[in-house]
Amino acid sequence: MKAARFIVRGRVQGVFFRASTREQAVSLNITGHARNLLDGSVEVLAYGDAADLDILEAWLHDGPPQATVDELFREEIGAHDAPGDFLVK
């Protein structure tokens, strides 16, 4: 199992980004969370197979139709203590 932290910047709050990210993550058997940050970006913490994390990253580049993604950052993190579900916070 691998883990990654993504920061998504652009028009990503108030456009169903977190809920849509959860749908994508669940379909890929990825656990973790998506949450709004105070600076207007969204943080996605994802645990899963490396190939599935890459698929999620590709989806995050565009997000749901209402979103406009300007920047996407990925940081590999330790995969210990993976949660059992994907939450919207």
Phi and psi restraints in degrees (range 20) as a CNS / XPLOR table:
assign (resid 1 and name C) (resid 2 and name N)
       (resid 2 and name CA) (resid 2 and name C) 1.0 -116.5 20.0 2
assign (resid 2 and name N) (resid 2 and name CA)
       (resid 2 and name C) (resid 3 and name N) 1.0 167.0 20.0 2
assign (resid 2 and name C) (resid 3 and name N)
       (resid 3 and name CA) (resid 3 and name C) 1.0 -144.8 20.0 2
assign (resid 3 and name N) (resid 3 and name CA)
       (resid 3 and name C) (resid 4 and name N) 1.0 146.1 20.0 2
assign (resid 3 and name C) (resid 4 and name N)
       (resid 4 and name CA) (resid 4 and name C) 1.0 -145.3 20.0 2
assign (resid 4 and name N) (resid 4 and name CA)
       (resid 4 and name C) (resid 5 and name N) 1.0 148.9 20.0 2
assign (resid 4 and name C) (resid 5 and name N)
       (resid 5 and name CA) (resid 5 and name C) 1.0 -112.6 20.0 2
assign (resid 5 and name N) (resid 5 and name CA)
       (resid 5 and name C) (resid 6 and name N) 1.0 125.0 20.0 2
assign (resid 5 and name C) (resid 6 and name N)
       (resid 6 and name CA) (resid 6 and name C) 1.0 -112.0 20.0 2
assign (resid 6 and name N) (resid 6 and name CA)
       (resid 6 and name C) (resid 7 and name N) 1.0 140.9 20.0 2
assign (resid 6 and name C) (resid 7 and name N)
       (resid 7 and name CA) (resid 7 and name C) 1.0 -118.0 20.0 2
assign (resid 7 and name N) (resid 7 and name CA)
       (resid 7 and name C) (resid 8 and name N) 1.0 123.3 20.0 2
assign (resid 7 and name C) (resid 8 and name N)
       (resid 8 and name CA) (resid 8 and name C) 1.0 -113.6 20.0 2
assign (resid 8 and name N) (resid 8 and name CA)
       (resid 8 and name C) (resid 9 and name N) 1.0 123.7 20.0 2
assign (resid 8 and name C) (resid 9 and name N)
       (resid 9 and name CA) (resid 9 and name C) 1.0 -117.6 20.0 2
assign (resid 9 and name N) (resid 9 and name CA)
       (resid 9 and name C) (resid 10 and name N) 1.0 148.6 20.0 2
assign (resid 9 and name C) (resid 10 and name N)
       (resid 10 and name CA) (resid 10 and name C) 1.0 136.8 20.0 2
assign (resid 10 and name N) (resid 10 and name CA)
       (resid 10 and name C) (resid 11 and name N) 1.0 -149.3 20.0 2
assign (resid 10 and name C) (resid 11 and name N)
       (resid 11 and name CA) (resid 11 and name C) 1.0 -88.3 20.0 2
assign (resid 11 and name N) (resid 11 and name CA)
       (resid 11 and name C) (resid 12 and name N) 1.0 84.0 20.0 2
assign (resid 11 and name C) (resid 12 and name N)
       (resid 12 and name CA) (resid 12 and name C) 1.0 -126.4 20.0 2
assign (resid 12 and name N) (resid 12 and name CA)
       (resid 12 and name C) (resid 13 and name N) 1.0 0.7 20.0 2
assign (resid 12 and name C) (resid 13 and name N)
       (resid 13 and name CA) (resid 13 and name C) 1.0 -112.4 20.0 2
assign (resid 13 and name N) (resid 13 and name CA)
       (resid 13 and name C) (resid 14 and name N) 1.0 140.2 20.0 2
assign (resid 13 and name C) (resid 14 and name N)
       (resid 14 and name CA) (resid 14 and name C) 1.0 79.4 20.0 2
assign (resid 14 and name N) (resid 14 and name CA)
       (resid 14 and name C) (resid 15 and name N) 1.0 16.0 20.0 2
assign (resid 14 and name C) (resid 15 and name N)
       (resid 15 and name CA) (resid 15 and name C) 1.0 -130.1 20.0 2
assign (resid 15 and name N) (resid 15 and name CA)
       (resid 15 and name C) (resid 16 and name N) 1.0 25.9 20.0 2
assign (resid 15 and name C) (resid 16 and name N)
       (resid 16 and name CA) (resid 16 and name C) 1.0 64.5 20.0 2
assign (resid 16 and name N) (resid 16 and name CA)
       (resid 16 and name C) (resid 17 and name N) 1.0 25.6 20.0 2
assign (resid 16 and name C) (resid 17 and name N)
       (resid 17 and name CA) (resid 17 and name C) 1.0 -64.7 20.0 2
assign (resid 17 and name N) (resid 17 and name CA)
       (resid 17 and name C) (resid 18 and name N) 1.0 -47.3 20.0 2
assign (resid 17 and name C) (resid 18 and name N)
       (resid 18 and name CA) (resid 18 and name C) 1.0 -65.4 20.0 2
assign (resid 18 and name N) (resid 18 and name CA)
       (resid 18 and name C) (resid 19 and name N) 1.0 -44.9 20.0 2
assign (resid 18 and name C) (resid 19 and name N)
       (resid 19 and name CA) (resid 19 and name C) 1.0 -64.5 20.0 2
assign (resid 19 and name N) (resid 19 and name CA)
       (resid 19 and name C) (resid 20 and name N) 1.0 -40.5 20.0 2
assign (resid 19 and name C) (resid 20 and name N)
       (resid 20 and name CA) (resid 20 and name C) 1.0 -67.9 20.0 2
assign (resid 20 and name N) (resid 20 and name CA)
       (resid 20 and name C) (resid 21 and name N) 1.0 -36.7 20.0 2
assign (resid 20 and name C) (resid 21 and name N)
       (resid 21 and name CA) (resid 21 and name C) 1.0 -63.4 20.0 2
assign (resid 21 and name N) (resid 21 and name CA)
       (resid 21 and name C) (resid 22 and name N) 1.0 -40.6 20.0 2
assign (resid 21 and name C) (resid 22 and name N)
       (resid 22 and name CA) (resid 22 and name C) 1.0 -60.8 20.0 2
assign (resid 22 and name N) (resid 22 and name CA)
       (resid 22 and name C) (resid 23 and name N) 1.0 -44.2 20.0 2
assign (resid 22 and name C) (resid 23 and name N)
       (resid 23 and name CA) (resid 23 and name C) 1.0 -58.7 20.0 2
assign (resid 23 and name N) (resid 23 and name CA)
       (resid 23 and name C) (resid 24 and name N) 1.0 -45.2 20.0 2
assign (resid 23 and name C) (resid 24 and name N)
       (resid 24 and name CA) (resid 24 and name C) 1.0 -63.2 20.0 2
assign (resid 24 and name N) (resid 24 and name CA)
       (resid 24 and name C) (resid 25 and name N) 1.0 -45.8 20.0 2
assign (resid 24 and name C) (resid 25 and name N)
       (resid 25 and name CA) (resid 25 and name C) 1.0 -61.6 20.0 2
assign (resid 25 and name N) (resid 25 and name CA)
       (resid 25 and name C) (resid 26 and name N) 1.0 -46.3 20.0 2
assign (resid 25 and name C) (resid 26 and name N)
       (resid 26 and name CA) (resid 26 and name C) 1.0 -61.2 20.0 2
assign (resid 26 and name N) (resid 26 and name CA)
       (resid 26 and name C) (resid 27 and name N) 1.0 -40.5 20.0 2
assign (resid 26 and name C) (resid 27 and name N)
       (resid 27 and name CA) (resid 27 and name C) 1.0 -65.4 20.0 2
assign (resid 27 and name N) (resid 27 and name CA)
       (resid 27 and name C) (resid 28 and name N) 1.0 -22.0 20.0 2
assign (resid 27 and name C) (resid 28 and name N)
       (resid 28 and name CA) (resid 28 and name C) 1.0 -101.8 20.0 2
assign (resid 28 and name N) (resid 28 and name CA)
       (resid 28 and name C) (resid 29 and name N) 1.0 6.5 20.0 2
assign (resid 28 and name C) (resid 29 and name N)
       (resid 29 and name CA) (resid 29 and name C) 1.0 60.2 20.0 2
assign (resid 29 and name N) (resid 29 and name CA)
       (resid 29 and name C) (resid 30 and name N) 1.0 36.5 20.0 2
assign (resid 29 and name C) (resid 30 and name N)
       (resid 30 and name CA) (resid 30 and name C) 1.0 -99.5 20.0 2
assign (resid 30 and name N) (resid 30 and name CA)
       (resid 30 and name C) (resid 31 and name N) 1.0 136.5 20.0 2
assign (resid 30 and name C) (resid 31 and name N)
       (resid 31 and name CA) (resid 31 and name C) 1.0 -109.0 20.0 2
assign (resid 31 and name N) (resid 31 and name CA)
       (resid 31 and name C) (resid 32 and name N) 1.0 168.7 20.0 2
assign (resid 31 and name C) (resid 32 and name N)
       (resid 32 and name CA) (resid 32 and name C) 1.0 137.9 20.0 2
assign (resid 32 and name N) (resid 32 and name CA)
       (resid 32 and name C) (resid 33 and name N) 1.0 -140.2 20.0 2
assign (resid 32 and name C) (resid 33 and name N)
       (resid 33 and name CA) (resid 33 and name C) 1.0 -158.0 20.0 2
assign (resid 33 and name N) (resid 33 and name CA)
       (resid 33 and name C) (resid 34 and name N) 1.0 163.8 20.0 2
assign (resid 33 and name C) (resid 34 and name N)
       (resid 34 and name CA) (resid 34 and name C) 1.0 -130.7 20.0 2
assign (resid 34 and name N) (resid 34 and name CA)
       (resid 34 and name C) (resid 35 and name N) 1.0 130.7 20.0 2
assign (resid 34 and name C) (resid 35 and name N)
       (resid 35 and name CA) (resid 35 and name C) 1.0 -145.0 20.0 2
assign (resid 35 and name N) (resid 35 and name CA)
       (resid 35 and name C) (resid 36 and name N) 1.0 148.8 20.0 2
assign (resid 35 and name C) (resid 36 and name N)
       (resid 36 and name CA) (resid 36 and name C) 1.0 -73.8 20.0 2
assign (resid 36 and name N) (resid 36 and name CA)
       (resid 36 and name C) (resid 37 and name N) 1.0 142.2 20.0 2
assign (resid 36 and name C) (resid 37 and name N)
       (resid 37 and name CA) (resid 37 and name C) 1.0 -108.0 20.0 2
assign (resid 37 and name N) (resid 37 and name CA)
       (resid 37 and name C) (resid 38 and name N) 1.0 157.9 20.0 2
assign (resid 37 and name C) (resid 38 and name N)
       (resid 38 and name CA) (resid 38 and name C) 1.0 -61.8 20.0 2
assign (resid 38 and name N) (resid 38 and name CA)
       (resid 38 and name C) (resid 39 and name N) 1.0 -25.9 20.0 2
assign (resid 38 and name C) (resid 39 and name N)
       (resid 39 and name CA) (resid 39 and name C) 1.0 -82.5 20.0 2
assign (resid 39 and name N) (resid 39 and name CA)
       (resid 39 and name C) (resid 40 and name N) 1.0 4.7 20.0 2
assign (resid 39 and name C) (resid 40 and name N)
       (resid 40 and name CA) (resid 40 and name C) 1.0 94.6 20.0 2
assign (resid 40 and name N) (resid 40 and name CA)
       (resid 40 and name C) (resid 41 and name N) 1.0 -2.5 20.0 2
assign (resid 40 and name C) (resid 41 and name N)
       (resid 41 and name CA) (resid 41 and name C) 1.0 -91.7 20.0 2
assign (resid 41 and name N) (resid 41 and name CA)
       (resid 41 and name C) (resid 42 and name N) 1.0 175.3 20.0 2
assign (resid 41 and name C) (resid 42 and name N)
       (resid 42 and name CA) (resid 42 and name C) 1.0 -122.1 20.0 2
assign (resid 42 and name N) (resid 42 and name CA)
       (resid 42 and name C) (resid 43 and name N) 1.0 134.3 20.0 2
assign (resid 42 and name C) (resid 43 and name N)
       (resid 43 and name CA) (resid 43 and name C) 1.0 -100.7 20.0 2
assign (resid 43 and name N) (resid 43 and name CA)
       (resid 43 and name C) (resid 44 and name N) 1.0 133.0 20.0 2
assign (resid 43 and name C) (resid 44 and name N)
       (resid 44 and name CA) (resid 44 and name C) 1.0 -122.5 20.0 2
assign (resid 44 and name N) (resid 44 and name CA)
       (resid 44 and name C) (resid 45 and name N) 1.0 119.8 20.0 2
assign (resid 44 and name C) (resid 45 and name N)
       (resid 45 and name CA) (resid 45 and name C) 1.0 -106.6 20.0 2
assign (resid 45 and name N) (resid 45 and name CA)
       (resid 45 and name C) (resid 46 and name N) 1.0 120.6 20.0 2
assign (resid 45 and name C) (resid 46 and name N)
       (resid 46 and name CA) (resid 46 and name C) 1.0 -130.9 20.0 2
assign (resid 46 and name N) (resid 46 and name CA)
       (resid 46 and name C) (resid 47 and name N) 1.0 134.0 20.0 2
assign (resid 46 and name C) (resid 47 and name N)
       (resid 47 and name CA) (resid 47 and name C) 1.0 -121.8 20.0 2
assign (resid 47 and name N) (resid 47 and name CA)
       (resid 47 and name C) (resid 48 and name N) 1.0 128.0 20.0 2
assign (resid 47 and name C) (resid 48 and name N)
       (resid 48 and name CA) (resid 48 and name C) 1.0 174.3 20.0 2
assign (resid 48 and name N) (resid 48 and name CA)
       (resid 48 and name C) (resid 49 and name N) 1.0 -169.4 20.0 2
assign (resid 48 and name C) (resid 49 and name N)
       (resid 49 and name CA) (resid 49 and name C) 1.0 -67.1 20.0 2
assign (resid 49 and name N) (resid 49 and name CA)
       (resid 49 and name C) (resid 50 and name N) 1.0 148.0 20.0 2
assign (resid 49 and name C) (resid 50 and name N)
       (resid 50 and name CA) (resid 50 and name C) 1.0 -55.7 20.0 2
assign (resid 50 and name N) (resid 50 and name CA)
       (resid 50 and name C) (resid 51 and name N) 1.0 -44.3 20.0 2
assign (resid 50 and name C) (resid 51 and name N)
       (resid 51 and name CA) (resid 51 and name C) 1.0 -64.0 20.0 2
assign (resid 51 and name N) (resid 51 and name CA)
       (resid 51 and name C) (resid 52 and name N) 1.0 -38.2 20.0 2
assign (resid 51 and name C) (resid 52 and name N)
       (resid 52 and name CA) (resid 52 and name C) 1.0 -69.4 20.0 2
assign (resid 52 and name N) (resid 52 and name CA)
       (resid 52 and name C) (resid 53 and name N) 1.0 -36.0 20.0 2
assign (resid 52 and name C) (resid 53 and name N)
       (resid 53 and name CA) (resid 53 and name C) 1.0 -64.1 20.0 2
assign (resid 53 and name N) (resid 53 and name CA)
       (resid 53 and name C) (resid 54 and name N) 1.0 -36.9 20.0 2
assign (resid 53 and name C) (resid 54 and name N)
       (resid 54 and name CA) (resid 54 and name C) 1.0 -65.6 20.0 2
assign (resid 54 and name N) (resid 54 and name CA)
       (resid 54 and name C) (resid 55 and name N) 1.0 -39.0 20.0 2
assign (resid 54 and name C) (resid 55 and name N)
       (resid 55 and name CA) (resid 55 and name C) 1.0 -64.9 20.0 2
assign (resid 55 and name N) (resid 55 and name CA)
       (resid 55 and name C) (resid 56 and name N) 1.0 -43.4 20.0 2
assign (resid 55 and name C) (resid 56 and name N)
       (resid 56 and name CA) (resid 56 and name C) 1.0 -62.0 20.0 2
assign (resid 56 and name N) (resid 56 and name CA)
       (resid 56 and name C) (resid 57 and name N) 1.0 -42.4 20.0 2
assign (resid 56 and name C) (resid 57 and name N)
       (resid 57 and name CA) (resid 57 and name C) 1.0 -58.7 20.0 2
assign (resid 57 and name N) (resid 57 and name CA)
       (resid 57 and name C) (resid 58 and name N) 1.0 -44.2 20.0 2
assign (resid 57 and name C) (resid 58 and name N)
       (resid 58 and name CA) (resid 58 and name C) 1.0 -60.3 20.0 2
assign (resid 58 and name N) (resid 58 and name CA)
       (resid 58 and name C) (resid 59 and name N) 1.0 -40.7 20.0 2
assign (resid 58 and name C) (resid 59 and name N)
       (resid 59 and name CA) (resid 59 and name C) 1.0 -66.0 20.0 2
assign (resid 59 and name N) (resid 59 and name CA)
       (resid 59 and name C) (resid 60 and name N) 1.0 -39.7 20.0 2
assign (resid 59 and name C) (resid 60 and name N)
       (resid 60 and name CA) (resid 60 and name C) 1.0 -63.0 20.0 2
assign (resid 60 and name N) (resid 60 and name CA)
       (resid 60 and name C) (resid 61 and name N) 1.0 -25.8 20.0 2
assign (resid 60 and name C) (resid 61 and name N)
       (resid 61 and name CA) (resid 61 and name C) 1.0 -59.5 20.0 2
assign (resid 61 and name N) (resid 61 and name CA)
       (resid 61 and name C) (resid 62 and name N) 1.0 -29.7 20.0 2
assign (resid 61 and name C) (resid 62 and name N)
       (resid 62 and name CA) (resid 62 and name C) 1.0 -109.8 20.0 2
assign (resid 62 and name N) (resid 62 and name CA)
       (resid 62 and name C) (resid 63 and name N) 1.0 -41.8 20.0 2
assign (resid 62 and name C) (resid 63 and name N)
       (resid 63 and name CA) (resid 63 and name C) 1.0 70.0 20.0 2
assign (resid 63 and name N) (resid 63 and name CA)
       (resid 63 and name C) (resid 64 and name N) 1.0 -166.6 20.0 2
assign (resid 63 and name C) (resid 64 and name N)
       (resid 64 and name CA) (resid 64 and name C) 1.0 -71.1 20.0 2
assign (resid 64 and name N) (resid 64 and name CA)
       (resid 64 and name C) (resid 65 and name N) 1.0 165.2 20.0 2
assign (resid 64 and name C) (resid 65 and name N)
       (resid 65 and name CA) (resid 65 and name C) 1.0 -55.5 20.0 2
assign (resid 65 and name N) (resid 65 and name CA)
       (resid 65 and name C) (resid 66 and name N) 1.0 -32.6 20.0 2
assign (resid 65 and name C) (resid 66 and name N)
       (resid 66 and name CA) (resid 66 and name C) 1.0 -77.8 20.0 2
assign (resid 66 and name N) (resid 66 and name CA)
       (resid 66 and name C) (resid 67 and name N) 1.0 -14.1 20.0 2
assign (resid 66 and name C) (resid 67 and name N)
       (resid 67 and name CA) (resid 67 and name C) 1.0 -88.0 20.0 2
assign (resid 67 and name N) (resid 67 and name CA)
       (resid 67 and name C) (resid 68 and name N) 1.0 157.2 20.0 2
assign (resid 67 and name C) (resid 68 and name N)
       (resid 68 and name CA) (resid 68 and name C) 1.0 -129.9 20.0 2
assign (resid 68 and name N) (resid 68 and name CA)
       (resid 68 and name C) (resid 69 and name N) 1.0 110.3 20.0 2
assign (resid 68 and name C) (resid 69 and name N)
       (resid 69 and name CA) (resid 69 and name C) 1.0 -92.9 20.0 2
assign (resid 69 and name N) (resid 69 and name CA)
       (resid 69 and name C) (resid 70 and name N) 1.0 120.3 20.0 2
assign (resid 69 and name C) (resid 70 and name N)
       (resid 70 and name CA) (resid 70 and name C) 1.0 -94.8 20.0 2
assign (resid 70 and name N) (resid 70 and name CA)
       (resid 70 and name C) (resid 71 and name N) 1.0 -37.6 20.0 2
assign (resid 70 and name C) (resid 71 and name N)
       (resid 71 and name CA) (resid 71 and name C) 1.0 -144.5 20.0 2
assign (resid 71 and name N) (resid 71 and name CA)
       (resid 71 and name C) (resid 72 and name N) 1.0 145.7 20.0 2
assign (resid 71 and name C) (resid 72 and name N)
       (resid 72 and name CA) (resid 72 and name C) 1.0 -137.2 20.0 2
assign (resid 72 and name N) (resid 72 and name CA)
       (resid 72 and name C) (resid 73 and name N) 1.0 124.7 20.0 2
assign (resid 72 and name C) (resid 73 and name N)
       (resid 73 and name CA) (resid 73 and name C) 1.0 -115.5 20.0 2
assign (resid 73 and name N) (resid 73 and name CA)
       (resid 73 and name C) (resid 74 and name N) 1.0 141.4 20.0 2
assign (resid 73 and name C) (resid 74 and name N)
       (resid 74 and name CA) (resid 74 and name C) 1.0 -126.6 20.0 2
assign (resid 74 and name N) (resid 74 and name CA)
       (resid 74 and name C) (resid 75 and name N) 1.0 134.8 20.0 2
assign (resid 74 and name C) (resid 75 and name N)
       (resid 75 and name CA) (resid 75 and name C) 1.0 -130.4 20.0 2
assign (resid 75 and name N) (resid 75 and name CA)
       (resid 75 and name C) (resid 76 and name N) 1.0 124.5 20.0 2
assign (resid 75 and name C) (resid 76 and name N)
       (resid 76 and name CA) (resid 76 and name C) 1.0 -74.6 20.0 2
assign (resid 76 and name N) (resid 76 and name CA)
       (resid 76 and name C) (resid 77 and name N) 1.0 136.7 20.0 2
assign (resid 76 and name C) (resid 77 and name N)
       (resid 77 and name CA) (resid 77 and name C) 1.0 -131.4 20.0 2
assign (resid 77 and name N) (resid 77 and name CA)
       (resid 77 and name C) (resid 78 and name N) 1.0 168.0 20.0 2
assign (resid 77 and name C) (resid 78 and name N)
       (resid 78 and name CA) (resid 78 and name C) 1.0 -65.7 20.0 2
assign (resid 78 and name N) (resid 78 and name CA)
       (resid 78 and name C) (resid 79 and name N) 1.0 144.0 20.0 2
assign (resid 78 and name C) (resid 79 and name N)
       (resid 79 and name CA) (resid 79 and name C) 1.0 -97.4 20.0 2
assign (resid 79 and name N) (resid 79 and name CA)
       (resid 79 and name C) (resid 80 and name N) 1.0 19.7 20.0 2
assign (resid 79 and name C) (resid 80 and name N)
       (resid 80 and name CA) (resid 80 and name C) 1.0 -76.2 20.0 2
assign (resid 80 and name N) (resid 80 and name CA)
       (resid 80 and name C) (resid 81 and name N) 1.0 154.8 20.0 2
assign (resid 80 and name C) (resid 81 and name N)
       (resid 81 and name CA) (resid 81 and name C) 1.0 57.0 20.0 2
assign (resid 81 and name N) (resid 81 and name CA)
       (resid 81 and name C) (resid 82 and name N) 1.0 44.0 20.0 2
assign (resid 81 and name C) (resid 82 and name N)
       (resid 82 and name CA) (resid 82 and name C) 1.0 -67.3 20.0 2
assign (resid 82 and name N) (resid 82 and name CA)
       (resid 82 and name C) (resid 83 and name N) 1.0 134.7 20.0 2
assign (resid 82 and name C) (resid 83 and name N)
       (resid 83 and name CA) (resid 83 and name C) 1.0 -71.1 20.0 2
assign (resid 83 and name N) (resid 83 and name CA)
       (resid 83 and name C) (resid 84 and name N) 1.0 165.3 20.0 2
assign (resid 83 and name C) (resid 84 and name N)
       (resid 84 and name CA) (resid 84 and name C) 1.0 -89.9 20.0 2
assign (resid 84 and name N) (resid 84 and name CA)
       (resid 84 and name C) (resid 85 and name N) 1.0 -3.5 20.0 2
assign (resid 84 and name C) (resid 85 and name N)
       (resid 85 and name CA) (resid 85 and name C) 1.0 -147.6 20.0 2
assign (resid 85 and name N) (resid 85 and name CA)
       (resid 85 and name C) (resid 86 and name N) 1.0 174.9 20.0 2
assign (resid 85 and name C) (resid 86 and name N)
       (resid 86 and name CA) (resid 86 and name C) 1.0 -112.3 20.0 2
assign (resid 86 and name N) (resid 86 and name CA)
       (resid 86 and name C) (resid 87 and name N) 1.0 121.2 20.0 2
assign (resid 86 and name C) (resid 87 and name N)
       (resid 87 and name CA) (resid 87 and name C) 1.0 -110.5 20.0 2
assign (resid 87 and name N) (resid 87 and name CA)
       (resid 87 and name C) (resid 88 and name N) 1.0 150.7 20.0 2
assign (resid 87 and name C) (resid 88 and name N)
       (resid 88 and name CA) (resid 88 and name C) 1.0 -102.4 20.0 2
assign (resid 88 and name N) (resid 88 and name CA)
       (resid 88 and name C) (resid 89 and name N) 1.0 121.6 20.0 2
